[in-house]
């Protein structure tokens, strides 16, 4: 498969389900496959940042080894205002104290790296690149991963943001708008998966200051299913190579079982090798 200047890499989120993505990205790094454009949303952004910094194994360490050492998922963190997943630890302690992010390599990378957030005020997706400011880079990534209700609202440039998956869960269209008409899309759901056609009803006190965000959350399932249809169409047309789990996952968004996570990582690694072995993309 030829990776040229019109080929993008699109990374879906999914919380701990994106341990699958960590396996895919480590395979890409092992094979020294680098894309001119990578766009990640939510956990896809947090995995993508290690791909951009070319740190093979860093995302696996975070999702599996670090979780075993420091159980950063649980109600106790939520009650402390850090989120059900301890966002303060993951984004403001871990990158420096446990497995430092190579900011210099990330900023110097010849390929573009874009992260998606959801603007609470407008109810629209925001697409960010940052190549100079370390703190802002981490703030954007944290915002992209801030799961609604489960995690605190995160501010970027003074604007309240939450998980990018609310407004653009699979940002393949943004990649195409940027001129990358062929895409490798890493999904964290099996082919044929669709969300239940049921509108979300939020209690009135949740995000009451952000009516546009509430509307996006209410109808999120419809947009997600439409995106899945679009990805399937791009795949059928030969414009997208989709790497996804083969079967419905037993791993949830806040999974803490390291054995399940290791198996999912291994599946991602093997799936990437299998997909690229016979891959063809056409214009």
N, C-alpha and C positions, 0 to 999 in steps of 0.2 A: 504493500500500500504506500502510495506517494503522499507525503505530507508537504504541501506547497504553501505559498503565501495566501491562498484562499481557503485554508483548512483551519477550522476552529475546534477547540475542545470545550465542551459544555458539561458542567458538573452539577448534578442535582443534589439537594440536601437530604434530610431524613434523620437527623440526630445520629444515634449510634448505628443506624442502618448503613450510614456512609462509611463504616469500617470496610465495607465492600469496595468503596471508591479508593480507600487507602491502599488496598491490594492492587487495584488497577494501576494507580499512579506509581507504585513501587516497581511494577513490571515495566512501565514506560521508562522510568529512570534507569532501570537495569539495562534496558535496550538502548538507552540514550536517544529516546524519541522525544523531541521538543516541538511544541506547537507555537506558531507566531502569535496566537491569540488564545487565551484561556479565560473562561468566565465561570465563576462559581457562586452558588447561592447557599446560604446557611452552612450546614456542615460541608457542603461542596466548596465553600469559600475557605473554611479552616483547613481542609485537606489541600486545597489548591495553593494556599500560601506556602506550604512546605514543598510543593512541586515547583513553585516559582523560585524558591530559594535553593532548590536542587538538593534537598536534604532527605535522601532516601531513608525510610524507616521512621522518620520523625512522627508522622501521623499514626502509624501503628503503635509506637511507644505511648503516645498520648491516649489512644483509645483502649489499649489493652494493658500494657505494663504499668503505666501511671495510674490507671483506674484501680489496679490491684493494690498499689502502694498507698494511694490516697483516694479513697472512695469519695469522689467529688459529685456524686449524684444522690439526692435524697431530700426528704421533707425538711430536715434540720436546716439546710442551706436556704431553702425557700422562706422559712420563718425568720431567718436573719436578713432577708431582703436581697440575697445574692442570686436567687433563682433556684428552681428545682435542680438544675445543673449549675454548680458553683461557677458563675461566669467570671467573678473577680479572680478566682484562683486560676482558671484556665487561660485567661487573657492577660492578666497583669502580674501573675506570680510565676506560672509555669514557663512562659517564653524566656525568662531571664534566669530563673533559679534551677530549672530542671533540665531543659533541653533548649538552649538559646537558639533563637531564630537568627539565621544568617541574613541580616538586613541588607548588608552590602551587596551580596549576590542577588538578593531579591530585587533591589533597586537597579542593579546593573544588567539584569536579564534582558536579552534582546527581544524576548517575547513579551507581549502585553498581558497583564493580569488584571481582571475586572471582578469586582465584588458587587453583589446586588443586595440592596436594603429596601425596606418598605417605609415610605414617608407617612408618619401618623397624621400629619396635617392635610396632605393632599390625597392620601389613599393611592398613591402611585409609586411604581418602582423607581429607584434611583440607582445609577450605575457609576461606580467610583473606581478610579485608579489613583494610586499614591506611590510616588517614587522618590520622596525626599524626607518626609516627616514620619519617624518611627511611631510616635504616639498616635498620630492620625491613622496610620495604617492599621494599628491594633484596634483603635476605636471603630473603624469601619467594619473590620472582620467580626468584632464582638456584636455590633449592631446587626449584621447579616445573620448571626446565629441566635439572636434573642427571641426565642420561641414565645409567641403571644401568650399572655396570662402566666405562663410558667416561669418567665424571666422578666426582669425589669426592663422598662423602656430605656434605650441607650441613645445618647445625644451625639450627633456628628455635626460639627460646625454650628452647634446651638440648636439643631433641629431634631425633634424626637423621632427615633427610628425603631423598627422592630424587624424581625426575621424577613429576609427578602422573599422567602417562599410564599408569603401572603399574597404578594402582587405579581410575582413572576417566578413560579416554582421550577420551571425548566427554561432557562433564558436562551433558547436556541434562536428565537426570532431576533433578539438583540444582536447575537453573533452574525446573523444574516444581514441585518441592517448595517452592521459595521463592515460588510463586504466579504465575510467569510461564508461562502455559499455552500461549502462542504463542511460537515461537522461530524466529529466523534462525540457521541453523547453517552455519558456514564449515568445510568439510572440506578435507583435503589429499590425499585419494584419490578416484579416479573412482568413479562409481556402479557397483555390482556387484563392487567389490573386496572380497576376503575374505582373511584371513590363512590360511596353511597350517595344517591341523589336526594340529599336531605339538607335543608338549610339549617345553619347554625343559629341558635337563638341565645344571645348573650344577655345576662342580667344587666339591667340599666346602669348599674354603677361601674361596670367594666368599660374602660376607655370612653367614658361619657364625654370627655373633652375632645374626642377624635371621631366624630360621626362618619367621616370618610373611611377611616380604618375599620370601623364597625361594619360598614356596608361591604367592604372587601372581604372581611372575615365571614360574613353571612353567606356570600355567594362563592366562596373560595372553591368549593367542590366542582362547580360547573366550569370554572376557568381551568382547573387542573385537568379535568377529563378532556376538555377541548385541546389542551396542550398535548396530552397523550395521543389524541387522534392526529394532531399535526406531526408529531415525531414519527408515528407509524407511517404516515404518508411520505415524509421525507426519506424514511428508510426504504419503503417500497420503490421510490423513484431513484434510489441509488445515490442520493445526496447526503445520507446520514448512515454512519456505522454506529449502531447502538449496542453498548455493552451493559448487560443487565443480569440480575440473578435469574436462574432458569426456573426456580420454583418459588412459591410464596414463602416469604421470610418468617422464621420463628424468632427473629430478633426485633425488638421494639425500639421506639425512639429513645427510651431511657434505659436500655438493656445494661445490666451489670454483670452478667455471667461471662467471664473471660473465655471459657471454653467455646461458647457460642460465637463470641466475637472473633476468636482466632479462626474458627471454621469459616466465618463469613469473609475474613481477610483472605484466607487461602482460596476461597471461591472466587473472589475478585481477581486475584493474581492469575489463577488458571483461566478465568473467563477472558481476560485481556489477551493472553497468549493464543487462546482458541480463536478469538474474534479477528486478530490481526493476521493469523496464519492464512486465512482465506478471504481477507477483506478486499473489496473493490469499491471505490467511490467514483462516480461519474458526474460530469457537469451537465 
